[in-house]
Amino acid sequence: MNHIELFAGCGGLSLGLETAGFDLLMANELSPMASETFAYNHLNADLESQSNAENIYWISSKNERRDMHYRLRENPNNATGLTEDHISDIRGREFYKKDLDRSLMIGSIVDLNTLLDENSTLLEVLRSGLDNKGIDLVSGGPPCQSFSLAGLRQQSNNRNQLPWEFAKFVKKIQPKIALLENVSGILRAFKIGESRYFAWFEVAKAFAKVGYIPICLHINAKYVGTAQNRPRFILLAIREDIYQKFEDSTLAKEVVTELKPYKKFFTKIYHKKQDPKIEEIDYLDIGKNTDVFRSELFRSLLTHEGKELVSVKDAIDDLRSRRVKESEYVDRINSIYKKHHSHPVNKTKKHDPRSNNNRVKSRFRIYQVMSKLPKEQLREISNFLKSEGATGVINSTLKNLSKYWLLDTKGEKIDYPSRKKILEILSQLYTKKQTQKALIANYPAPAALSIPDDACHYHESVTEQRTLTVREMSRIQSFPDWYEIKSKVTTGGQMRKFEVPQYTQIGNAVPPLLGVALGEVCKKILYAIS
């Protein structure tokens, strides 16, 4: 089985799919920074030194290939467009099978689609799957900030068009299956005037229009054993001729009732050229449609429930102290991904704690204590910090806070602080940050982890009032300790708009364990038709 990876990022989904048995044919990623990580771990290529970089191509760049350092640092948004002043490693080149086997194309999917129209050898070789048996799977997670509930929710944002570019690529390549991953925010309606716009429904229609039956799922990475509460929308699109074979299998018959609306939806769009209404299909939710996910087809997406959920303590506690034994989770992620890697396991690499000033440490301790309070008191303190004290804090909340030690903004530990002292500390910790919180040791981490100070450590010691390291975030996302994240550690200001540093690469990635589980679903479909 082979696969093409779009929006590959630093390689989390690819790592999972290859572990499930899919061989990488080609990957595409816009960001040079994320591409550097992907190339290093999946292709054993060091782009900075151009070692083993033969099958790595820039779709479009303002810099010559010999100026690799500048290519790796350029704003990819300024390098797109295939204009005359841009340099392409692909345009006008004739491609052979050896040129594309385990290749990486860095640049815009829009430009790649344009080149597939121009370059017949590139299209033919890719579509053949290199062995004339075709492509089994095209997968990817288009950038999702504009759909995310943690983001700006901009329906008109250009990035929202990327799922449609994904569908265009699928139409050209004709894989047996397409797999699209996105944030669960895509399920929430955008309001346009008096109307509601459902992005997931429109994306499903886009794949139906190019000949694919779309199966829509709402799942969560915590249910496959990842140490993170990470809900995700999955669109599993099966080519019509493949679906016809698949629906006769015993695998499909177990969930025939749940899949029937998707077939009717597809027929209405593709064959009858009619426009269905949102009420005609719904997504299968792992919380509401649990029995469906216990079927043979979807079982890999529900291997962990209840007490079986993996906690952040399971994921990172051994990194805190040499006296702490590695958990079963750590052993699992360091042993399960065996394919195509040649890097040694080194859990101390990328485990350099960031230095935080005393004010930040003081706020982190407040977050730790807030996680122990009733929800209404937690909200009260959060509103106080974000409103610069305008909302106030009542005596019962202050009394609860006084049961715990705090840090003042000079770094001094205060045991059982007075109410006056608590207000004095809180009044120096105003913040506009919306997502900061403390991890809770015995629970999975929250989904929003993409910048260093999204979360602070759970351990209640003065020395652990800090943000997570890159290695700790990697562990939570289920990356193994041999997986090395390349490029800058972090960024800020205007450069945040286009740079994808190490923390963001990890935060944006599909957890590899989720990739394994999704790969198992796709593999079962392909085996059922063979």
KOLKE-150799 format. One record per atom (N, C-alpha, C): residue in three letters; x, y, z. Coordinates in steps of 0.02 Angstrom, whole numbers, plus 50000, padded with zeros to 5 digits. Example, Ala and Ser with C-alpha at 12.3 -4.5 7.8 and 13.67 -1.06 7.14 Angstrom:
# KOLKE-150799
ala506604971650390 ala506154977550390 ala506604983550390 ser506424988850354 ser506844994750357 ser506455000250394 
END
This chain:
# KOLKE-150799
met500424994150000 met500005000050000 met500445006250000 asn500245011249960 asn500625017449958 asn500185023449977 his500515029149991 his500115035150006 his500505041349987 ile500125046549972 ile500385053349961 ile500125057550018 glu500565061450047 glu500395065650104 glu500395073050084 leu499825076250089 leu499765083450079 leu499755087050146 phe499965093350148 phe499985097150210 phe500345093050263 ala500925090650245 ala501265085450285 ala501515087950352 gly501625094650359 gly501885097250422 gly502545094050440 cys502635092750504 cys503255089650527 cys503235082050523 gly502655079150501 gly502645072050486 gly502285067450533 gly501855070050576 gly501505065750624 gly501045060650591 leu500635062950544 leu500175058350510 leu500555053250469 ser501065055450434 ser501465050750394 ser501785045450437 leu502035047450495 leu502345042650541 leu501845037250561 gly501235039350576 gly500715034550594 gly500505030050537 leu500415033050478 leu500195029150420 leu500725024050399 glu501355025950401 glu501885021250383 glu501915015550434 thr501785017150497 thr501775011850548 thr501205007050535 ala500655009650508 ala500075005350492 ala500175001350428 gly500705002850390 gly500854998750331 gly500855002350265 phe500795009050265 phe500785012850203 phe501485015450187 asp501715014350126 asp502365016850103 asp502275023850073 leu502685028550096 leu502645035350071 leu502895035749999 leu502495038449956 leu502705039849887 leu502955046949882 met502535051749900 met502715058849895 met502365062749950 ala502695067949975 ala502395072450024 ala502435079549998 asn501965083650021 asn501965090750004 asn501845094850068 glu502235100050076 glu502165104550134 glu502355111650114 leu501975116450136 leu502105123450119 leu502705126250157 ser502745124950222 ser503255128050264 ser503935124850257 pro504455128650239 pro505135125850237 pro505365123450306 met505135126850359 met505355124950427 met505075118150446 ala504435117050435 ala504145110450449 ala504425105150402 ser504565107150339 ser504855102550290 ser505535100050313 glu505915104350345 glu506575102350369 glu506515096650419 thr506015096950463 thr505895091550511 thr505665085250475 phe505195086050429 phe504935080250392 phe505505076650355 ala505915080550320 ala506455077650280 ala506955073850324 tyr507115076750382 tyr507615073750426 tyr507375067050453 asn506745066750474 asn506495060650507 asn506225055450459 his505935057550403 his505625052750357 his506075050950298 leu506505055550278 leu506915054450219 leu507655054050234 asn507825054550299 asn508525054450320 asn508935059750283 ala508635065550272 ala508955070950235 ala509045077050280 asp509635079950277 asp509775086150314 asp509765091850263 leu509235095650262 leu509165100850210 leu509675106450218 glu509855107950280 glu510345113350290 glu510995111850255 ser511225105650259 ser511845103750226 ser511735100650158 gln511105099950138 gln510905096750075 gln511135089550070 ser511205086250127 ser511395079250128 ser510775074950113 asn510835070350065 asn510285065850044 asn509665069650022 ala509755075449991 ala509185079649973 ala508995079149899 glu509185073549866 glu509075072949794 glu508345073149774 asn507915069849812 asn507205069449794 asn506775074449832 ile507075080149848 ile506725085449883 ile506715091649837 tyr506125094049821 tyr506045099249770 tyr505645105149798 trp505865111149778 trp505475117149793 trp505005118449734 ile504365118849748 ile503875120349696 ile503995127449670 ser504145132049715 ser504275138949696 ser504665142349752 ser505175146149733 ser505585149649783 ser505895155949751 lys506045160749794 lys506385166749770 lys507145165649769 asn507365159949796 asn508085158749803 asn508305152649763 glu508935152949740 glu509235147349705 glu509315141349752 arg509345135449724 arg509425129349765 arg510085129449803 arg510595132549774 arg511245132849809 arg511205137249871 asp510705141549874 asp510605145849933 asp510095142649980 met510225136550000 met509745132650039 met509575136050105 his510055139250136 his509925142550201 his509375147750192 tyr509385151550138 tyr508875156650126 tyr508205153450107 arg508225147950071 arg507595144450056 arg507255142050120 leu507635139650167 leu507355137050229 leu507075142550274 arg507265148750261 arg507045154250304 arg506575159050269 glu506415157950205 glu505995162750170 glu505265162050190 asn504905167550180 asn504185167650191 asn503855163850134 pro503555157950147 pro503285153950092 pro502705157450056 asn502365162050090 asn501815165550058 asn502065170250004 asn502685172750012 asn502985177049961 asn503305173049905 ala503385166549915 ala503715162349865 ala503225158749820 thr502585159449834 thr502085155849794 thr501885159849732 gly501575156549684 gly501315160049626 gly501615158049560 leu502195154549560 leu502515152349498 leu502615158049449 thr502805163949475 thr502925169749432 thr503615169249400 glu503755173649353 glu504385173449316 glu504995174549360 asp504915178349414 asp505485179749457 asp505575174349511 his505165169049509 his505235163549556 his505585157649521 ile505915153649563 ile506295147849538 ile505925141549559 ser505805137049511 ser505475130749526 ser505925124949508 asp505995120149554 asp506385114049540 asp505975109149498 ile505335110649488 ile504885105849456 ile504665107949386 arg504545114349378 arg504265116849315 arg504725115349257 gly504445112249205 gly504835110749145 gly505275104649149 arg505265101249207 arg505685095349216 arg505295089049199 glu505625084249167 glu505325077849153 glu505465073149211 phe504945069849237 phe505015065649296 phe504975058249279 tyr505395054449315 tyr505385047149311 tyr505235044349380 lys505105037849382 lys504915034749445 lys505435035949500 lys506065035449483 lys506585036149534 lys506605043249563 asp506345048149527 asp506355055049550 asp505825056349603 leu505305052149605 leu504735053449649 leu504665048649706 asp505025043149706 asp504965038249760 asp505225041249825 arg504785041949875 arg504935045149939 arg505215052149927 ser504825056149891 ser505015063049876 ser504635067949920 leu504895074049924 leu504575079449960 leu504555085649916 met503965088549908 met503885094649868 met503675100249914 ile504105105349919 ile504005110849966 ile503695116749930 gly503105118749953 gly502765124349922 gly502015123549925 ser501665127949891 ser500935128449894 ser500595122849856 ile500055120049886 ile499645115049852 ile499305118149791 val499165124649793 val498865128049735 val499355127749676 asp499985129349689 asp500495129049637 asp500615121849613 leu500595117149660 leu500685110149641 leu500135107849594 asn499515109849608 asn498965108049564 asn499055111149495 thr499315117249493 thr499455120549429 thr499975116649390 leu500505114349424 leu501045110649390 leu500805103849366 leu500345100849401 leu500065094349379 leu499685095249313 asp499375101049304 asp499045102449240 asp499545103649184 glu500125106549202 glu500635108249152 glu501075102349133 asn501265098449184 asn501785093349176 asn501485086449172 ser501415083849113 ser501085077349103 ser501475071649133 thr502145071949131 thr502535066349159 thr502465066149235 leu502435072049268 leu502345072249340 leu501665069249359 leu501145071149324 leu500475068649338 leu500435061149325 glu500695058849268 glu500655051749250 glu501035047349298 val501635049449317 val502045045249362 val501725045049431 leu501475050749456 leu501155050749521 leu500525046449520 arg500105047449470 arg499475043849467 arg499575036349461 ser500135034349430 ser500275027149422 ser500455023749487 gly500665027849537 gly500905024949599 gly501595021749593 leu501935023249538 leu502615020849521 leu502615013549498 asp502055010049510 asp502055002949490 asp501445001249446 asn501125006649420 asn500545005949376 asn499935002849410 lys499955002549477 lys499375000049514 lys498975005749546 gly499205011949536 gly498855017749562 gly499025019449634 ile498705024649658 ile498815027149726 ile498265024349772 asp498475021649827 asp497995018949875 asp497685024449918 leu498095029149940 leu497845034049989 leu498175040849978 val497775046149977 val498025053049983 val497755055750049 ser498195058150091 ser497995060250158 ser498285067050174 gly497995070350225 gly498275076650246 gly497805080650290 gly498095085450326 gly497715089850369 gly497825097050348 pro497385099950307 pro497455106950287 pro497485111550347 pro497895116950344 pro497915121750399 pro497215123850421 cys497125124350487 cys496445124650513 cys496305130550558 gln496775135450562 gln496685140750611 gln496025144450603 ser495795145250540 ser495185149150528 ser494555145350545 phe494605138650553 phe494035134650575 phe494045133650651 ser494625134550682 ser494725132750752 ser494315137150799 leu494025134150850 leu493665137950901 leu494145142050943 ala494795140250942 ala495295144150979 ala495555149950937 gly495365150250873 gly495615155350828 gly495105160850815 leu495175163950756 leu494765169750740 leu494115168050706 arg494015161750685 arg493395159650652 arg493235164150593 gln493675164450543 gln493585168650485 gln493355164450425 gln492715164850408 gln492465160850353 gln492785162750287 ser492975169150280 ser493245171550216 ser494005170650210 asn494335168050262 asn495055167250260 asn495265162750202 asn495795164750166 asn496025160950107 asn496205153750124 arg496445152650186 arg496635145850206 arg496045141150207 asn495435144050212 asn494845139750211 asn494735136450144 gln495085138850092 gln495005135850025 gln495445129650016 leu495895128450063 leu496365122950054 leu496045116050051 pro495505114650088 pro495175108150079 pro494925107250007 trp494725112649974 trp494505112149904 trp495095110849857 glu495675113549873 glu496275111949835 glu496465104549845 phe496355102049905 phe496455094949921 phe496015090849873 ala495375092649867 ala494905089049823 ala495125089449750 lys495395095149729 lys495645095849660 lys496215090849648 phe496665090449696 phe497235085849690 phe496985078649685 val496505076949727 val496215070149727 val495905068649659 lys495555073449630 lys495245072449565 lys495775070849512 lys496355074149516 lys496885073049467 lys497235066249477 ile497355064449539 ile497755058549555 ile497335052149559 gln496695052749578 gln496235047049581 gln496465041449628 pro496605043149691 pro496775037749738 pro496155033549754 lys496255027849782 lys495685023749803 lys495325027049862 ile495705029949907 ile495425033149967 ile495765039949977 ala495385044750002 ala495665051050025 ala495485051950099 leu495945054650137 leu495855055450209 leu496025062650227 leu495535066450250 leu495635073450270 leu495525074150344 glu495995077350378 glu495945078550450 glu495895085950463 asn495475087950512 asn495415095050529 asn495175095750601 val495175101950625 val494935103350693 val494185102350697 ser493945100950756 ser493225099950764 ser492835106450756 gly493195112150758 gly492875118550746 gly492555119050677 ile492785114850631 ile492495114850563 ile491755112750565 leu491555109550620 leu490855107250626 leu490385112850648 arg490655118150676 arg490245123750700 arg490085128450642 ala489465130750639 ala489245134850583 ala489545141850585 phe489715144550527 phe489865151550518 phe489205155150503 lys489115161150530 lys488525165050512 lys488715169950457 ile488355169650402 ile488435174350347 ile487765177750337 gly487705183750363 gly487065187050363 gly486575183250408 glu486015181450379 glu485525177550417 glu485605170050406 ser486075168150363 ser486165161150346 ser486735157950385 arg486715151350390 arg487255147650422 arg487635143550369 tyr488305143550376 tyr488745140250328 tyr489125134850366 phe489035128550345 phe489375122950378 phe489955120650334 ala490565122250357 ala491155120750317 ala491235113250304 trp491115109150355 trp491215101950347 trp490745099250293 phe490135101750291 phe489635099650242 phe489845101550171 glu490125107650164 glu490345110050099 glu490955106150075 val491405104350122 val491985100250104 val491755093250081 ala491275090450116 ala491005083950096 ala490715084350025 lys490365089750010 lys490095090649943 lys490645091149891 ala491195094549908 ala491755095349861 ala492035088549841 phe492105083949889 phe492365077349873 phe491855073049835 ala491215073949851 ala490695070349814 ala490695072449741 lys490815078849728 lys490805081449660 lys491365078549616 val491905076249648 val492465073349610 val492455065749610 gly491885062849633 gly491805055649625 gly491945051349687 tyr491915054449747 tyr492085050849808 tyr491505051049858 ile491355045249888 ile490845044949941 ile491175047250006 pro490935052850035 pro491255055450096 pro490935052750160 ile491335049750203 ile491105047450268 ile491395052250320 cys490965055450360 cys491175060750405 cys491175058350478 leu491735059250511 leu491825056750579 leu492045062350625 his491835062050688 his492085066550740 his492385062050794 ile493045062150798 ile493405057450842 ile493835061350891 asn494235057750931 asn494665061050980 asn495295056950989 ala495865060350986 ala496505056850992 ala496595053351060 lys496245055751111 lys496315052551177 lys496055045351176 tyr495605043851130 tyr495325037051126 tyr495765032151089 val496325034351063 val496805029651032 val497445029251074 gly497425032151134 gly497995031451179 gly498485037151178 thr498285042951149 thr498705048951151 thr498565052751215 ala499075055851244 ala498995059351308 ala498715066351298 gln498205066951256 gln497925073451240 gln497195072851222 asn496795077251251 asn496085077751233 asn496035081851169 arg496065078551112 arg496135081951048 arg495585079651000 pro494995082851003 pro494455080950957 pro494635083050886 arg494435078850837 arg494615080150768 arg494045078050721 phe493975081850667 phe493525080050613 phe493915076150561 ile493635070550539 ile493945066450488 ile493455065450431 leu493685066750371 leu493295065050311 leu493655059450276 leu493325053750273 leu493585047750240 leu493205047150174 ala493545048650118 ala493215048750052 ala493445042750011 ile492965038749989 ile493115032549952 ile492865033249880 arg493315031949833 arg493135032349762 arg492545027849747 glu492095029949704 glu491455026449694 glu491555019049676 asp491995017449630 asp492075010449610 asp492355006249667 ile492785009249708 ile493055005749766 ile492505004749818 tyr492095009849827 tyr491545009349876 tyr491055003849858 gln490915003149793 gln490454998049770 gln490704991049788 lys491354990049783 lys491644983649804 lys491624982949881 phe491784988449913 phe491824988349986 phe491154987050019 glu490604989949992 glu489954989350025 glu489674982150023 asp489964977949982 asp489764970849980 asp490144966550030 ser490634969650065 ser491044965850112 ser490694965250179 thr490884960150218 thr490604959350286 thr490804965250330 leu491374968250315 leu491604974050354 leu491104979850349 ala490844981050289 ala490374986550278 ala489674984850305 lys489474978650300 lys488794976750318 lys488654977950392 glu489174977850433 glu489094979050505 glu488874986250519 val489044990950474 val488874997950484 val488475000650425 val488114996250390 val487764998250329 val487255003750342 thr486905003450398 thr486395008450413 thr486695015350421 glu487275015650454 glu487605022050467 glu487925024950404 leu488135020650358 leu488465022950297 leu487985024650240 lys487375022150244 lys486895022950189 lys486765030350172 pro486685034850221 pro486555041950203 pro487115045050161 tyr487745042850172 tyr488305045650134 tyr488275043550061 lys488055037350048 lys487975034949979 lys487415038849944 lys486855039949978 lys486305043849949 lys486515051049936 phe486885053849983 phe487145060749977 phe487575061249914 phe488035056449905 phe488475056349847 phe488075055649782 thr487605051049780 thr487205049849719 thr486835056149699 lys486555059649748 lys486175065749734 lys486625071049702 ile487245071649726 ile487705076749701 ile488015074649635 tyr488315068649633 tyr488735066649577 tyr488325064249517 his487805060549529 his487425057649473 his486805061749456 lys486455064249506 lys485845067949493 lys485955075449486 lys486575077849503 lys486755084849497 lys486285089349538 gln486075086749596 gln485655090549641 gln486045092949701 asp485775097949736 asp486125100849793 asp485775098649857 pro486075094249897 pro485745091749958 pro485725097050013 lys485295095850062 lys485245100250120 lys485645097350178 ile485845101650224 ile486255099650281 ile485925094050322 glu485255093850323 glu484895088950362 glu484965081850334 glu485215081250273 glu485215074650240 glu485795070050262 ile486325072950290 ile486845068850320 ile487065071950386 asp487385067950427 asp487675070350489 asp488345066750497 tyr488775069450539 tyr489415066150552 tyr489315061050608 leu489705055750607 leu489685050650659 leu490135052950716 asp489845053950774 asp490205056550832 asp490395050850879 ile491035050650898 ile491275045050938 ile490965044951008 gly490715050651031 gly490375050851096 gly489655048851092 lys489315050651036 lys488595049351029 lys488455042850992 asn488905040950947 asn488805034950906 asn489325029650924 thr489415028550989 thr489955024351014 thr489935017250985 asp489345014450977 asp489295007650952 asp489575007050881 val489505012250841 val489795012150773 val490545011450776 phe490855014850825 phe491575014650832 phe491825008350867 arg491365004150888 arg491564997650915 arg491514992250860 ser491304994350800 ser491274989750744 ser491984987950721 glu492044982750682 glu492704980650658 glu493034985950616 leu492654989650576 leu492934994850532 leu493265000450572 phe492935002850624 phe493165008850660 phe493475007250728 arg493555000950744 arg493784999050811 arg494455002150831 ser494895003150784 ser495555005950800 ser495515013150825 leu494945016450814 leu494855023450837 leu494585023750908 leu494455017950938 leu494175017851006 leu494495012151045 thr495145012751056 thr495505007651094 thr495585009451168 his495465015751185 his495545018051254 his494915021851275 glu494625019751331 glu494045023251359 glu494125023651434 gly493775028351465 gly493745028751538 gly494415028651572 lys494515023651615 lys495135023151654 lys495735021651611 glu495615019551549 glu496175017851504 glu496485024051472 leu496185029951480 leu496465035951450 leu497165037351477 val497605039651433 val498295041051452 val498345048251477 ser498685049351532 ser498745055951562 ser499405059351543 val499435065851557 val500065069451544 val500615066951591 lys500425064651650 lys500925061751695 lys501235055551665 asp500815051251633 asp501075045451598 asp501575047551544 ala501425053151512 ala501825055151454 ala502495058251472 ile502525062251526 ile503125066451535 ile503435066051605 asp503155062251651 asp503405062551720 asp504125060251725 asp504325055251684 asp505015052851689 asp505525058051665 leu505295063051627 leu505745068351605 leu505895073251661 arg505465073251712 arg505555077751769 arg506095075451816 ser506175068851822 ser506655066151870 ser506905059351846 arg507545058151855 arg507825051651837 arg507565046151881 arg507295047951939 arg507035042951986 arg506345040351965 val506035043651915 val505375041551892 val505455036751834 lys505135031051840 lys505175025851788 lys504745027751728 glu504985025951668 glu504595027151608 glu503945023151610 ser503405026251588 ser502755022951588 ser502675018151529 glu502135014251530 glu501985009951473 glu501875014151410 tyr501585020051418 tyr501465024551361 tyr502125026451328 val502615028451368 val503265030451341 val503595024651306 asp503555018851337 asp503845012851306 asp503505011451239 arg502845012451238 arg502475011151176 arg502675015851120 ile502695022351133 ile502855027051078 ile503585026651057 asn504015023851100 asn504715023051081 asn504855016351047 ser504345012151042 ser504455005651010 ser503995004250951 ile503435007750947 ile502935006050896 ile503135008350826 tyr503465014050821 tyr503625016750754 tyr504315014250732 lys504345008750699 lys504995005650683 lys505215007050611 lys504755009250569 lys504895009650497 lys505275015950478 his505795015250438 his506135020850405 his506485025750452 his506635023850513 his507015028750554 his507685025650573 ser508175030150576 ser508855027850593 ser509165032250646 his508755035950683 his509015040450734 his508955037250803 pro509455038150845 pro509445035050912 pro508925038350957 val508665034451004 val508205037251055 val508605041651102 asn508395047851111 asn508735052451155 asn508215057051187 lys507965055151246 lys507425058951275 lys507645065651305 thr508295066651313 thr508515073151340 thr508605078351285 lys508615076151221 lys508685080951167 lys508035084751159 lys508075091251150 lys507495095751146 lys507125096051213 his507475094551267 his507175094951333 his507535100251375 asp507585106051347 asp507905111651382 asp507355116451407 pro507235116451473 pro506695120751499 pro506825128151482 arg506295131551462 arg506345138651447 arg506355142551513 ser506725148051514 ser506765152151574 ser506165156851577 asn505805156751633 asn505235161151644 asn505385165951701 asn505175172151695 asn505305176951748 asn504835175651807 asn504965178951862 asn504595177651924 asn503845179151917 arg503685184251878 arg502975185951869 arg502605180351833 val502925177551782 val502625171951745 val502565165851790 lys503085164451829 lys503055158751875 lys502485159651926 ser502395165751949 ser501865167151996 ser501175165851964 arg501095167851902 arg500465166551867 arg500365159051856 phe500905155551839 phe500845148251828 phe500605144751892 arg500855147051949 arg500635143852012 arg499895145252025 ile499675151252007 ile498965152852012 ile498555148051969 tyr498805146751909 tyr498455142051864 tyr498405135051894 gln498955132951925 gln498945126351957 gln498405125952011 val498365131252051 val497865131352105 val497165131952076 met497085135952024 met496425136751993 met496135130151969 ser496575125651947 ser496345119151922 ser496035114851977 lys496135116752041 lys495865113052097 lys495205116052122 leu495025121952098 leu494445125552123 leu493815123752085 pro493225125052115 pro492595124152078 pro492595128552016 lys492225126351965 lys492235129851900 lys492045137251906 glu491555138751948 glu491335145751953 glu491885150151983 gln492275147352030 gln492825151252059 gln493415151752010 leu493515146551972 leu494035146751919 leu493885152351870 arg493245152551847 arg493045157851800 arg493115164751830 glu492955165251894 glu492995171751929 glu493715174451928 ile494195170151945 ile494895172351945 ile495125173851875 ser494935169551827 ser495125170651757 ser494865177451732 asn494235178951748 asn493945185351727 asn494295191251761 phe494475190351824 phe494835195551860 phe495495197251826 leu495875191951807 leu496525192951775 leu496455196251706 lys495935194351669 lys495855196851601 lys495525203751598 ser495165205651652 ser494835212151654 ser495225217251694 glu495845215451713 glu496275219851754 glu495935221751819 gly495605216851849 gly495305217851915 gly494625220851915 ala494345222351857 ala493695225651854 ala493125221351880 thr493185214751875 thr492635210351895 thr492655208451969 gly493225209152002 gly493265207752073 gly493305200352089 val493505198752152 val493525191952177 val493195191752245 ile492705187252256 ile492325187152318 ile492715183652373 asn492505184552435 asn492875182052493 asn492935174452494 ser492405170852473 ser492435163552475 ser492975160852428 thr493075164252372 thr493595162152325 thr494285163552355 leu494355169452386 leu494995171052417 leu495155166152474 lys494635164152510 lys494735159352564 lys494985152752538 asn494715150452481 asn494945144252450 asn495665144852427 leu495845150552397 leu496535151552374 leu497025151552432 ser496805153752490 ser497265154252547 ser497465147452575 lys497145142052552 lys497325135352575 lys497955132652542 tyr498195136152490 tyr498755133752450 tyr499335138752454 trp499945136252442 trp500505140852437 trp500505144352369 leu500745150352368 leu500795154252307 leu501495157052300 leu501645159652242 leu502275163252231 leu502115170552219 asp502475175052252 asp502385182152236 asp502815183852175 thr502755189852151 thr503095191752089 thr503845193052098 lys504085192052160 lys504805192352173 lys505105185352176 gly504675180252169 gly504905173352171 gly504895170252240 glu504595173752289 glu504565171152357 glu503955166552366 lys504065160852398 lys503525156252412 lys503135158652473 ile502465159252467 ile502045161552521 ile501575155852542 asp501685153152602 asp501245147852627 asp500625150952659 tyr500045148252642 tyr499405150552670 tyr499355158252669 pro499365161252611 pro499355168552606 pro498705171652631 ser498745177652656 ser498145181252677 ser497745183552617 arg497115185352629 arg496705187752573 arg496995194052542 lys497255198352584 lys497575204552560 lys498175202852515 lys498575197952537 lys499165196052498 lys498955192852431 ile498425188852432 ile498185185752370 ile497975191052320 leu497595195952343 leu497375201352298 leu497975205352272 glu498465206252315 glu499075209852294 glu499435206052238 ile499475199352245 ile499805195252194 ile499395195252129 leu498745194052136 leu498315193752076 leu498325200352038 ser498365205952074 ser498355212452042 ser498995213952002 gln499495209752010 gln500105210551971 gln500165205451915 leu499625201651904 leu499655196151855 leu499145196851799 tyr498915202851786 tyr498425203751732 tyr498695201051666 thr498255197851627 thr498465195051563 thr497885194951514 lys498025195751451 lys497515195251398 lys497515188351366 lys497965184051387 lys498005177351357 lys497375173451372 gln497095170251320 gln496455166951326 gln496495159451342 thr497055156351325 thr497075148951329 thr497545146251382 gln497905150551418 gln498385147951466 gln498045144051522 lys498345138451540 lys498085134451595 lys498635129751619 ala498535126851677 ala499005121851702 ala498775114951680 leu499245110751662 leu499085103751650 leu498855100451715 ile498425095451709 ile498205091751768 ile498495084751762 ala498885082751811 ala499315076851807 ala498955070551782 asn498365069151809 asn498035062851796 asn497525063051739 tyr497555068251698 tyr497105068851640 tyr497515070051577 pro497215068651519 pro497555070551457 pro497625078051453 ala498105080351414 ala498215087551405 ala497655090551363 pro497555097151367 pro497065100451323 pro497315100651251 ala496865101951204 ala497045101751133 ala497475107651112 ala497365113551142 ala497715119551118 ala498425119951146 leu498885116551113 leu499595116851132 leu500005118051069 ser500145124351053 ser500545125750994 ser501065131151004 ile501015134651061 ile501535139551078 ile501765137951149 pro502385140051167 pro502675137751230 pro502255139051292 asp501915144751296 asp501565146251358 asp500815144851355 asp500615140251310 asp499915138051311 asp499755134451376 ala500245131051404 ala500115127251466 ala500745127151509 cys500645126551573 cys501225125751618 cys501205118851649 his501755116851679 his501835110151707 his501345109051764 tyr501185102751777 tyr500715100951830 tyr501055100151898 his501715099051899 his502035097051962 his502085102952010 glu501885101652073 glu501825107052122 glu502465107852163 ser502985109952130 ser503595111852164 ser503805118552135 val504175122352172 val504385129052150 val504775128652084 thr505175123352077 thr505595122752017 thr505205120951954 glu504595118351961 glu504215116251903 glu503675121251882 gln503735127451905 gln503275132651881 gln503555135251815 arg503405131551762 arg503715132951697 arg503285130351640 thr503455132551580 thr503125129951521 thr503425123051504 leu503125119851456 leu503365113251434 leu503955114051387 thr504375109051384 thr504915108751336 thr504645105951270 val505045106551218 val504865103551153 val504775096051160 arg505225092851197 arg505175085651206 arg504535083751243 glu504355087551294 glu503735086051330 glu503125086751286 met503105092051246 met502545092851199 met502525087251148 ser503115085051126 ser503165079551078 ser502885073151109 arg503055071851171 arg502815065951206 arg502045066051211 ile501765071751230 ile501045072351237 ile500705070951170 gln501005073151115 gln500725071951049 gln500865064851023 ser501235060851061 ser501405053851047 ser501975053050997 phe502405058050990 phe503015057250950 phe503525053450991 pro503915049050960 pro504435045350996 pro505035049851012 asp505455047651058 asp506025051651078 asp506575052151026 trp506545047750974 trp507045048350921 trp506845053550869 tyr506235055850872 tyr505985060650822 tyr506255067550839 glu506655070350795 glu506975076750808 glu506635082450771 ile506425087550808 ile506095093350779 ile506635098450760 lys506625100550698 lys507155104950672 lys506915112150667 ser507375116550648 ser507265123650637 ser507245127450704 lys506985133650703 lys506965137950762 lys506515135050816 val506685136650879 val506285134050935 val505625137750939 thr505635144350933 thr505025148250938 thr505105154650898 thr504565158550894 thr504575164750856 thr504085169550886 gly504005175350856 gly503535180350884 gly503425186050835 gly502985190650855 gly502855196550815 gly502565194850746 gln502745198750696 gln502495197850628 gln502725191250598 met503295188650622 met503555182450593 met503125176450612 arg502705177350663 arg502255171950683 arg501755170250627 lys501645175150581 lys501155174150528 lys501385168950477 phe502045167950472 phe502265163150421 phe502775158150447 glu503115159550502 glu503605154750528 glu503255149150566 val503535143250561 val503265137350596 val503835134350638 pro503955137250697 pro504505134750738 pro504335128150772 gln504785125650813 gln504725118850840 gln504085117750879 tyr503925122350925 tyr503315121450965 tyr502695121150921 thr502665125550871 thr502085125850827 thr502045119650783 gln502615117250760 gln502625111050720 gln502305105350758 ile502485104650821 ile502215099250862 ile501475100350876 gly501295106550894 gly500605108050909 gly500135107150850 asn500375108450789 asn499965107850730 asn499925100650703 ala500365096350726 ala500415089650697 ala499815085250714 val499675080550670 val499225075150686 val499605070350732 pro499335068750791 pro499695064050835 pro499835057450798 pro500455055150798 pro500615049050761 pro500185043050780 leu500005042350845 leu499575036750865 leu498885037250831 leu498645043350821 leu498015044150785 leu498115042250712 gly498705043950685 gly498875041950616 gly498875034450608 val499135030850658 val499125023550655 val498405020950653 ala497985023750696 ala497285021450701 ala496915022850636 leu497015028750607 leu496685030350543 leu496945025950487 gly497605024550489 gly497895020150440 gly497595013150443 glu497435010850503 glu497125004250510 glu496435004050478 val496055009550485 val495395009850454 val495465009450377 cys495925013450350 cys496025013450277 cys496275006650253 lys496705003550291 lys496984997050273 lys496434991750271 lys495974991950318 lys495424987150319 lys494984987850257 ile494864994050236 ile494464995050175 ile494814992250114 leu495464993450108 leu495844991050051 leu495894983450051 tyr495984980550110 tyr496004973150115 tyr495324970150097 ala494784973650115 ala494104971050103 ala493944970550029 ile494274974649988 ile494124974549916 ile494634970549876 ser495144968049910 ser495684964549873 ser495494957249860 
END
